[in-house]
Amino acid sequence: MKTVVFAYHDMGCLGIEALLAAGYEISAIFTHTDNPGEKAFYGSVARLAAERGIPVYAPDDVNHPLWVERIAQLSPDVIFSFYYRHLICDEILQLAPAGAFNLHGSLLPKYRGRAPLNWVLVNGETETGVTLHRMVKRADAGAIVAQLRIAIAPDDIAITLHHKLCHAARQLLEQTLPAIKHGNILEIAQRENEATCFGRRTPDDSFLEWHKPASVLHNMVRAVADPWPGAFSYVGNQKFTVWSSRVHPHASKAQPGSVISVAPLLIACGDGALEIVTGQAGDGITMQGSQLAQTLGLVQGSRLNSQPACTARRRTRVLILGVNGFIGNHLTERLLREDHYEVYGLDIGSDAISRFLNHPHFHFVEGDISIHSEWIEYHVKKCDVVLPLVAIATPIEYTRNPLRVFELDFEENLRIIRYCVKYRKRIIFPSTSEVYGMCSDKYFDEDHSNLIVGPVNKPRWIYSVSKQLLDRVIWAYGEKEGLQFTLFRPFNWMGPRLDNLNAARIGSSRAITQLILNLVEGSPIKLIDGGKQKRCFTDIRDGIEALYRIIENAGNRCDGEIINIGNPENEASIEELGEMLLASFEKHPLRHHFPPFAGFRVVESSSYYGKGYQDVEHRKPSIRNAHRCLDWEPKIDMQETIDETLDFFLRTVDLTDKPS
């Protein structure tokens, strides 16, 4: 049976050995180049492949059409993935008639995602395991083929658990690979309601927060002990690493982070105390706790902290232009929920952000970006991150006012981009799903899909082309002048505070707001060209979480990236959206205040938008970049979004004149 293998790490090596032992013919192996910043304690897939005479490749993007074509030419019967670190596109998965299978280091559906070995220790689990499952578009979500459980001992650390998992994986593959080869497997669908998902960990995630219980901190130490980077803390500005620890149920009145004793080295925690058994000061050598205390100059009563004393973290200053808009006000709410952001905002109104106006870390000025250029330039220079969210983004305006769209969406934003280049500031720019235009790809891919628009005499494309050209300008500034940027492309975000009903009354709103207005006023819901056009609707909370992670930019993974933010699972036609909205409306407790439903009415797009309009049949995002850069996937079902959006708008209506 011919197979193509995607593999890395020890699990990759043992997976390849198991396939060869089971009589599989491996046509090619895809792996990764080693990261020079990562301690390589594990086996080399590339070296093993070379020793076995198997072609091996390490492409930057295995999902590129060139590699998809090369894999297709290999005609694999089955595909296997053993700890390969990138998502594999559906086009590759579909190449193998017998399917594709992935080895995952947890008991799925628990601990989907990255670093399950470390996460189970961080969370103090007593059991984990390995799972072989069928691969589908969503990461780690396919049917389970085989699973093996192992116990986590109280003294297990990351490396001992890693060895246990490798042993379990070897057993599981020895038992299961022959069955796959002969087509004799039983698959069990994962229970989605039991699924949990965890993201990538970085060394900075392992700082010890002394206000937490000692048991929690001990689990952190176990999870990242050598050869992982280790849990750490600070004495003043001196960083030190804790390699091993022990929990003391010591009831101390000392402040968390205080040294209770130096022999043994015992630190007060939020609950109990943590003994530092072995540790390391800076880049020095590993030593036992009491010697570490001496090296660090610790005495009873000394205080430890979670970050260098001289770098009490300055709040990141975020400039949001268009802060009162749909994305701007929800993003402000998310940023202010944390304690390390200072938000500066400008907009022509403040109704949606009135709830933040008294917040000490929110600074708002009412103004227009086309007038307040000096204020904007000063604040671009002052802030760390710039989000220019001002745009005319409603289809009817593209045909009504194409020049105004160009002037605001392109010219004004270009000026802001140039300020960011001038002052070397990071820009997070809102591109749009509209840039894909009439692309015929099943999934719109940031790096490979063509951007296709209609003829010049269809002004509806002026918004798409303005945004696309800005994308290209930003990309060029990044390449030639070192501009730090991320482009994000929202796909039909919905939720409370999307437009308002007054905007819908003049036709200048998004689809769901227009449909809600029809229900509120008892007018027919208009289905443009029959409403068969499909979109992928994304809850604003999912979208904002992704955008927040772009701002956080863990490991600088978002720099120079284009990231679709959408929910490909929430695909529906505009007609289906209207039907779901109507069903929610009929069940709403305020329903009796509004007129009877007036039905659906099919209208031609030219009569609604004007002669210069064209529509697209579908708009479905590939979200592999969001997975890769953000460890993000959308979670919220479309019906929940519709219910909450409808409820918000219905409660904004003055009901005094409505029928009851």
C-alpha positions in Angstrom: 0.0 0.0 0.0 1.6 3.3 -1.1 1.6 6.2 1.4 2.9 9.7 1.7 3.9 10.7 5.2 4.0 14.0 7.0 6.2 13.7 10.1 8.4 15.4 12.7 9.9 14.7 16.1 10.2 11.4 17.9 6.6 10.5 17.0 7.4 11.1 13.3 10.4 8.7 13.5 8.5 5.9 15.3 5.5 6.4 12.9 7.8 5.9 9.9 9.4 2.8 11.5 5.9 1.4 12.3 4.7 1.9 8.7 7.8 0.1 7.3 7.4 -2.7 9.7 3.8 -3.1 8.6 4.8 -3.4 5.0 3.7 0.1 3.7 5.6 1.6 0.7 6.5 5.1 1.6 6.8 7.2 -1.6 7.9 10.4 0.1 8.2 12.0 3.5 7.5 15.7 4.3 9.0 17.2 7.4 10.3 20.5 8.8 13.7 22.1 9.0 14.8 22.3 12.7 14.2 25.6 14.5 17.7 26.8 15.7 16.0 28.4 18.7 14.5 25.0 19.8 16.4 22.4 21.8 16.6 19.4 19.5 16.4 16.4 21.9 14.3 14.3 19.5 15.0 12.1 16.6 15.5 13.5 13.0 12.9 12.5 10.5 15.0 13.8 7.7 18.0 11.7 8.8 15.9 8.6 9.2 14.4 9.1 5.7 17.8 9.5 4.2 19.1 6.4 5.9 16.1 4.4 4.6 16.5 5.8 1.1 13.1 7.6 1.0 12.8 11.0 -0.7 12.3 13.7 2.0 11.2 17.3 1.6 10.7 20.3 3.9 8.8 22.9 2.0 7.8 26.2 3.6 4.2 25.7 2.4 3.3 22.1 1.6 -0.2 23.4 0.6 1.1 25.3 -2.3 -0.4 24.2 -5.6 3.0 23.0 -6.8 3.4 20.6 -3.9 -0.2 19.5 -4.1 0.5 18.6 -7.8 3.7 16.7 -6.9 1.9 14.7 -4.2 -0.9 13.9 -6.6 1.7 12.5 -9.0 2.8 10.1 -6.3 -0.7 8.6 -6.2 -0.8 7.7 -2.5 -3.3 5.1 -1.4 -3.3 6.5 2.1 -1.7 9.5 3.9 -0.3 9.6 7.4 0.6 12.5 9.6 2.8 12.0 12.7 3.3 15.2 14.6 3.6 17.3 11.5 3.2 20.9 12.7 1.2 22.5 9.9 -2.4 21.9 8.8 -2.6 19.9 5.6 -5.1 21.3 3.1 -8.2 19.4 2.0 -6.9 19.1 -1.5 -4.1 16.9 -0.3 -6.2 14.9 2.1 -8.6 14.0 -0.8 -5.7 12.6 -2.9 -5.6 9.3 -1.0 -8.5 6.9 -1.7 -8.2 5.2 1.6 -8.1 8.5 3.4 -5.7 10.3 5.7 -4.8 9.6 9.3 -3.2 11.6 12.0 -1.5 10.6 15.3 -2.4 13.0 18.1 -1.0 13.0 21.6 -4.1 13.2 23.7 -7.4 11.4 24.3 -9.5 13.2 21.6 -11.8 15.0 21.6 -10.0 16.4 24.7 -6.9 18.6 24.1 -7.3 19.2 20.4 -4.7 21.7 19.1 -1.1 22.3 20.0 1.2 21.0 22.7 -1.2 18.5 24.4 1.7 16.9 26.2 2.5 20.1 28.1 -1.1 21.3 28.5 -2.2 18.1 30.3 0.6 18.6 32.8 -0.2 22.3 33.2 -3.8 21.4 34.0 -2.9 18.7 36.5 -4.5 15.8 34.5 -4.0 12.2 35.8 -4.6 10.5 32.5 -3.8 11.2 28.8 -3.1 9.0 25.8 -2.6 8.8 22.0 -5.3 8.8 19.3 -5.2 7.8 15.7 -8.0 9.6 13.8 -9.1 10.3 10.3 -8.1 13.7 9.1 -10.7 16.2 8.0 -10.6 20.0 7.3 -10.8 20.9 10.9 -7.8 20.2 13.0 -8.0 17.0 15.2 -11.8 16.7 14.6 -12.1 13.5 12.5 -13.4 10.1 13.5 -11.3 8.1 16.0 -9.8 4.9 14.6 -7.8 3.8 17.7 -7.0 5.2 21.1 -4.7 4.1 24.0 -4.9 5.5 27.5 -1.9 6.0 29.9 -1.8 7.2 33.5 0.1 10.4 34.4 2.1 9.8 37.6 2.4 12.6 40.2 6.2 12.6 39.5 5.8 12.7 35.7 7.4 15.6 34.0 7.3 16.6 30.3 10.1 14.3 29.2 9.0 11.2 31.1 5.4 11.7 29.8 6.8 12.1 26.3 8.5 8.7 26.6 5.3 7.1 27.8 3.4 8.6 24.9 6.0 7.4 22.4 5.7 3.9 23.9 1.9 4.0 23.7 2.0 5.3 20.1 4.3 2.5 19.1 1.9 -0.1 20.6 -1.2 1.6 19.0 0.4 1.8 15.5 1.6 -1.9 15.7 -2.0 -2.9 16.4 -3.8 -0.5 14.0 -1.7 -0.1 10.8 -2.3 -3.6 9.5 -6.1 -3.1 9.9 -5.9 0.2 7.9 -3.9 -1.6 5.3 -6.7 -4.3 4.9 -9.6 -1.8 5.2 -10.7 -3.4 8.4 -11.2 -0.5 10.8 -14.0 0.7 13.0 -14.4 4.5 13.3 -16.1 6.4 16.1 -17.2 10.0 15.6 -15.9 12.4 18.1 -18.3 14.0 20.6 -18.2 17.7 19.8 -19.8 18.7 23.1 -16.8 17.1 24.9 -14.1 18.8 22.8 -11.5 21.1 24.3 -8.9 22.9 22.3 -5.6 24.5 23.3 -3.2 26.7 21.5 0.5 26.8 20.9 2.7 27.5 23.9 5.8 29.8 23.9 8.6 30.1 26.5 7.0 33.3 27.8 3.9 31.5 28.8 5.7 29.7 31.6 6.3 32.5 34.1 5.4 31.7 37.7 2.5 33.8 39.1 3.0 33.5 42.8 -0.6 34.5 43.7 -1.7 31.1 42.3 -1.8 27.9 44.4 1.4 26.0 44.8 -0.1 22.9 43.1 -0.8 25.0 40.0 2.8 26.4 39.9 4.2 22.9 40.5 2.3 21.6 37.5 3.7 24.4 35.4 7.2 23.4 36.4 6.5 19.8 35.5 5.0 20.8 32.2 8.1 22.7 30.9 11.0 21.0 32.7 14.2 20.3 30.8 14.5 19.8 27.8 11.7 22.3 27.5 12.6 26.0 28.3 11.5 25.8 32.0 9.3 27.8 34.3 10.8 31.1 35.5 10.5 34.1 37.8 12.6 37.1 38.7 14.5 38.5 41.7 14.5 42.2 40.8 15.8 42.1 37.3 17.5 38.8 37.5 15.7 36.0 35.8 15.9 32.4 37.1 14.5 29.1 36.0 12.9 26.5 38.2 13.7 23.0 36.9 12.1 20.9 39.6 9.8 21.7 42.6 7.8 20.2 45.4 4.4 21.3 46.9 4.2 22.1 50.6 0.8 22.5 52.1 2.4 25.1 54.3 -0.1 27.5 55.7 1.8 30.8 55.7 0.7 34.3 56.2 3.5 35.6 54.0 2.7 37.5 50.9 2.7 35.4 47.7 6.2 35.5 46.2 7.9 35.9 49.6 10.8 33.7 50.5 9.7 31.6 53.6 13.1 29.9 54.0 16.3 29.4 52.0 17.2 25.9 53.1 15.1 24.4 51.7 14.2 27.3 49.3 10.5 27.7 50.0 8.3 30.4 48.3 4.9 31.5 49.6 2.0 31.0 47.1 -1.6 32.0 46.9 -2.3 28.6 48.6 0.5 26.6 50.2 4.2 27.0 49.3 6.4 25.8 46.6 9.9 24.3 47.3 12.4 25.0 44.5 14.3 21.8 44.5 16.6 22.7 41.5 17.0 25.8 39.5 19.3 28.0 37.4 20.2 31.7 37.6 20.2 33.3 34.2 22.3 31.3 31.7 24.3 29.6 34.5 24.3 26.0 35.6 21.7 24.0 37.3 22.0 23.8 41.1 20.0 22.7 44.2 17.6 25.2 45.8 19.6 26.4 48.7 22.6 27.2 46.5 20.3 29.0 44.1 19.1 31.1 46.9 22.6 32.0 47.8 23.5 32.8 44.1 20.4 35.1 43.8 21.1 36.8 47.1 17.8 35.6 48.7 17.1 35.7 52.4 14.0 35.0 54.4 11.4 37.7 53.5 12.8 38.5 50.0 10.2 39.0 47.3 10.1 37.4 43.9 8.2 38.8 41.0 6.8 37.5 37.6 8.6 40.1 35.5 11.7 42.3 35.7 11.3 45.0 38.3 12.7 47.7 35.9 10.2 46.8 33.2 6.9 47.0 34.9 5.1 46.6 31.7 4.1 49.8 30.0 0.6 49.5 28.5 0.6 49.0 24.8 -0.9 52.0 23.1 -3.5 51.1 20.5 -4.9 53.7 18.1 -8.3 52.8 16.6 -9.6 55.1 13.9 -13.3 54.4 13.5 -13.5 53.3 17.1 -17.3 53.9 17.3 -17.9 51.4 14.4 -18.9 47.8 14.6 -15.4 46.3 14.9 -13.9 49.3 16.7 -16.3 49.3 19.7 -16.2 45.5 20.2 -12.4 45.5 19.9 -12.2 48.3 22.5 -14.2 46.3 24.9 -11.9 43.3 24.4 -8.7 45.3 24.9 -10.0 47.1 28.0 -10.8 43.8 29.5 -7.0 43.3 29.9 -4.8 45.5 32.0 -2.0 46.1 29.5 -3.7 48.3 26.8 -4.2 52.0 26.5 -6.8 52.7 23.8 -6.9 56.0 21.8 -9.9 56.4 19.5 -11.3 58.8 16.9 -14.7 58.8 15.3 -17.5 61.1 14.2 -19.8 59.7 16.9 -19.7 58.0 20.2 -23.1 56.2 20.7 -21.6 52.7 20.5 -18.7 53.5 22.8 -20.4 55.6 25.4 -20.0 52.7 27.9 -16.2 53.3 27.8 -16.0 57.1 27.9 -15.2 57.1 31.7 -12.7 54.3 31.5 -9.2 55.5 32.7 -7.4 53.7 29.8 -9.7 54.9 27.0 -9.1 58.2 25.3 -11.6 59.4 22.8 -11.8 62.4 20.4 -14.7 63.2 18.2 -13.5 64.0 14.8 -13.2 63.1 11.1 -10.1 61.5 9.7 -10.2 63.7 6.6 -10.1 66.8 8.8 -8.1 65.9 12.0 -4.9 65.0 10.2 -2.6 66.6 12.7 -4.2 64.8 15.6 -3.9 61.5 13.7 -0.3 62.0 12.8 0.6 62.8 16.4 -1.2 59.7 17.7 0.3 57.4 15.1 3.7 58.7 16.4 2.6 58.2 20.0 1.0 54.8 19.8 2.5 51.3 19.2 -0.3 49.7 17.1 -2.5 51.4 14.6 -5.8 50.1 13.3 -7.4 52.3 10.6 -11.0 50.9 10.7 -12.7 53.8 8.9 -14.3 52.8 5.6 -17.5 53.0 3.6 -18.4 49.3 3.6 -22.0 49.0 2.4 -22.7 47.8 -1.1 -25.3 50.4 -1.9 -22.8 53.2 -1.3 -20.4 51.6 -3.8 -22.8 52.3 -6.6 -24.3 55.5 -5.1 -21.1 57.3 -4.2 -18.1 55.5 -5.8 -15.8 58.6 -5.6 -16.5 59.1 -2.0 -15.7 55.5 -1.4 -12.4 55.9 -3.2 -11.5 59.2 -1.4 -12.2 57.8 2.1 -11.4 54.1 1.8 -8.2 54.6 -0.3 -6.8 58.1 -0.2 -7.4 58.8 3.5 -6.1 55.3 4.6 -3.0 55.7 2.3 -2.1 58.8 4.3 -2.3 56.8 7.6 -0.3 54.0 6.1 2.5 56.4 5.2 2.5 57.8 8.7 3.1 54.3 10.0 6.0 53.9 7.6 7.4 57.3 8.6 7.3 56.6 12.3 7.9 52.9 12.0 4.7 51.8 13.7 2.9 48.5 13.4 -0.3 48.6 11.4 -3.1 46.1 11.5 -5.1 46.8 8.4 -8.6 45.7 7.7 -8.6 44.3 4.2 -11.9 42.6 3.2 -13.3 39.4 1.9 -14.5 41.6 -1.0 -11.0 41.6 -2.5 -11.5 38.0 -3.7 -14.4 39.3 -5.9 -15.6 36.7 -8.3 -12.9 34.1 -7.4 -14.1 30.6 -8.3 -12.0 28.7 -5.7 -14.0 26.6 -3.3 -12.1 28.2 -0.4 -10.6 31.7 -0.7 -7.0 31.4 0.2 -4.9 34.4 1.3 -1.7 33.3 -0.4 -3.0 31.6 -3.6 -6.5 32.6 -4.7 -6.8 35.1 -7.5 -8.5 38.4 -6.9 -11.0 38.8 -9.7 -13.3 41.8 -10.2 -15.8 42.9 -12.8 -15.7 45.5 -15.6 -15.0 49.2 -15.0 -18.6 50.2 -15.7 -19.7 48.2 -12.6 -18.7 50.7 -9.8 -19.7 48.2 -7.0 -16.0 47.0 -7.4 -14.5 50.3 -6.4 -14.5 49.2 -2.7 -12.9 45.9 -3.5 -10.2 47.4 -5.8 -9.4 50.2 -3.3 -8.8 47.7 -0.5 -6.9 45.4 -2.8 -4.6 48.2 -3.9 -4.0 49.2 -0.3 -3.1 45.6 0.5 -0.5 45.7 -2.2 0.9 49.0 -1.1 1.2 47.8 2.5 2.9 44.6 1.3 5.3 46.6 -0.8 6.1 48.9 2.2 6.8 45.8 4.2 9.1 44.3 1.6 11.0 47.5 0.8 10.8 49.7 3.9 10.4 47.2 6.7 6.8 48.2 7.7 5.5 45.9 10.4 2.0 44.9 9.2 -0.8 42.3 9.3 -3.7 42.3 6.9 -6.9 40.7 8.2 -9.9 39.9 6.0 -13.3 39.7 7.9 -15.9 37.4 6.3 -19.4 38.7 7.1 -19.0 39.4 10.8 -22.4 39.7 12.6 -23.5 40.6 16.1 -25.0 43.4 18.3 -24.2 47.0 17.2 -23.7 46.0 13.5 -25.0 49.2 11.8 -28.3 50.6 13.1 -31.9 50.5 12.0 -31.7 54.2 10.8 -28.9 53.3 8.4 -31.0 50.4 7.2 -33.9 52.7 6.5 -31.8 54.5 3.8 -30.4 51.2 2.5 -26.9 51.9 3.9 -26.5 48.8 6.1 -25.4 45.2 6.0 -27.8 42.4 5.1 -29.0 41.2 8.5 -29.7 44.7 9.7 -31.8 45.3 6.6 -33.7 42.1 7.2 -34.4 43.0 10.9 -35.7 46.4 9.8 -38.1 44.6 7.4 -39.4 42.5 10.3 -39.7 45.5 12.7 -41.6 47.6 10.2 -43.8 44.8 8.7 -42.4 45.3 5.2 -41.5 42.4 2.9 -38.0 40.9 3.2 -36.3 41.7 -0.1 -34.3 38.9 -1.6 -31.9 40.4 -4.1 -31.8 38.2 -7.2 -33.6 35.5 -5.3 -31.2 35.5 -2.3 -29.3 32.4 -3.4 -25.9 34.0 -2.8 -24.0 32.2 -0.1 -21.9 33.8 2.6 -20.0 32.4 5.7 -21.4 34.4 8.7 -19.0 34.9 11.6 -19.9 35.9 15.1 -18.4 39.2 16.2 -17.0 37.5 19.3 -15.1 35.0 17.3 -13.8 37.7 15.0 -12.7 40.0 17.8 -10.9 37.1 19.5 -8.9 36.5 16.4 -8.2 40.2 16.0 -7.1 40.5 19.6 -4.6 37.6 19.0 -3.3 39.5 16.0 -2.7 42.5 18.3 -1.0 40.3 20.9 1.2 38.8 18.1 2.6 35.9 20.1 6.1 35.1 18.8 5.6 37.8 16.1 3.8 35.1 14.0 1.4 37.6 12.5 4.1 39.9 11.0 3.8 40.2 7.2 0.8 37.9 7.1 -2.6 38.1 5.5 -5.2 36.3 7.6 -8.8 35.4 6.7 -11.1 35.6 9.7 -14.3 33.8 9.0 -16.4 30.7 9.8 -16.5 28.3 6.9 -18.9 26.1 8.8 -21.5 28.9 9.0 -22.3 29.0 5.3 -25.8 30.0 4.3 -27.6 31.8 1.5 -29.2 35.2 2.1 -32.6 33.4 1.8 -31.6 30.9 4.5 -30.4 33.8 6.7 -33.8 35.4 6.3 -35.6 32.2 7.1 -33.5 31.6 10.3 -34.0 35.3 11.3 -37.8 35.0 10.8 -37.9 31.8 12.9 -36.0 33.6 15.7 -38.2 36.6 15.4 -41.4 34.6 15.7 -40.2 33.1 19.0 -38.9 36.3 20.5 -40.7 37.5 23.7 -41.2 41.0 22.1 -42.7 39.6 18.9 -46.2 40.7 19.8 -45.1 44.4 19.7 -44.4 44.2 15.9 -46.6 43.9 12.8 -47.3 40.6 11.0 -44.7 39.2 8.7 -45.1 40.6 5.2 -43.5 37.7 3.4 -40.5 37.5 1.1 -40.2 39.4 -2.2 -37.7 38.7 -4.9 -36.2 41.8 -6.5 -33.6 42.4 -9.1 -30.2 43.8 -7.9 -30.3 46.6 -10.4 -33.6 47.9 -9.0 -32.2 47.9 -5.5 -28.5 48.8 -5.9 -28.5 50.4 -9.3 -27.1 49.4 -12.7 -23.5 49.3 -11.5 -24.0 46.3 -9.2 -22.7 42.7 -9.5 -22.9 40.0 -6.9 -20.9 36.9 -6.2 -22.3 33.4 -5.7 -20.2 32.3 -2.7 -17.5 33.6 -0.4 -15.9 30.9 1.8 -12.6 31.4 3.6 -9.7 29.2 4.0 -8.6 29.7 7.6 -5.3 27.8 7.6 -3.4 31.1 8.2 -5.6 31.8 11.3 -4.9 28.3 12.6 -1.1 28.7 12.0 -0.6 32.2 13.2 -3.3 32.6 15.9 -4.1 29.0 17.0 -7.7 30.2 16.3 -10.8 28.6 15.0 -14.4 30.0 15.2 -16.6 28.4 17.8 -20.0 30.1 17.7 -22.9 28.7 15.8 -24.7 30.9 13.3 -28.1 30.5 15.0 -26.7 31.8 18.3 -25.4 34.9 16.5 -28.7 35.5 14.8 -30.6 35.2 18.1 -28.3 37.7 19.9 -28.2 40.2 17.0 -32.0 40.2 16.6 -32.5 40.5 20.4 -30.1 43.5 20.5 -31.9 45.4 17.7 -35.4 44.6 18.9 -34.6 46.1 22.3 -33.4 49.3 20.7 -36.8 49.9 19.2 -39.2 52.4 20.8 -42.2 50.2 21.5 -44.6 52.9 22.6 -46.2 53.1 19.1 -46.0 49.5 18.3 -49.0 47.2 18.2 -49.4 44.8 21.2 
